[in-house]
Amino acid sequence: MAVPKRRMSRANSRSRRSQWKADNPALQEVKVNGVPQRLPRRLVKAVQAGILDLDRR
């Protein structure tokens, strides 16, 4: 793990953190009970297997 040699100022660390942005998940179109749904890829198998219920969202 990288360890900083010197302490970073509060302004520098906060400005570095403010540049980080989360991306929207890529959605994939899947038919669930004949109805097309747009889901993140990581949830497609769970919905198809019946583990995750979309009606409770």
N, C-alpha and C positions, 0 to 999 in steps of 0.2 A: 504494500500500500504506500502511496506517495505521501510524504510528510513535508509540509512547508518549512523552509529554512528560517523564515522570519514571519512574524505575525502580519496578517493582512488587515488593512484599515477597514473600518466599518463601511465607509463609503464605497471602497473598491469591492468588497464582498457583496454588498447589496446591489450594486450596479451589475455585477456579474450574474447574480441570481435572477435579476429582473429580465434578462435576455432569454431565459429558458421558456419555451412554449410547448404545451402538449399538443399533439396532433389529434385530429378527429379520427376515430377508427374507420377503416375502410369497410363499407357495407357491401354485403353480398345478397342478391335476391334469391329467395328460397320460397317454394310453395309449401305452406302448412295448411292442411285440410282443404286444399284447393285454392287457398287465398295467398296471393304473393305477399311476402314480408321481406323487409330489408333488415338484415342482422349483421352484427360483427362476425367475422370468420370464426372466432373462437367459440361462438355460441351455436353454430350451425349444427354440429353433431349432437349436442345436447338436446336441441329442439327436435331433431329428426328421431332421436331415440326415445323421446317422451319424458326425459328427465326434467326439462325446463318447460313450464307452461306459460305461453304468451298471453293468455287471457287474464292472468293475475297482475300484469304490468300496470 
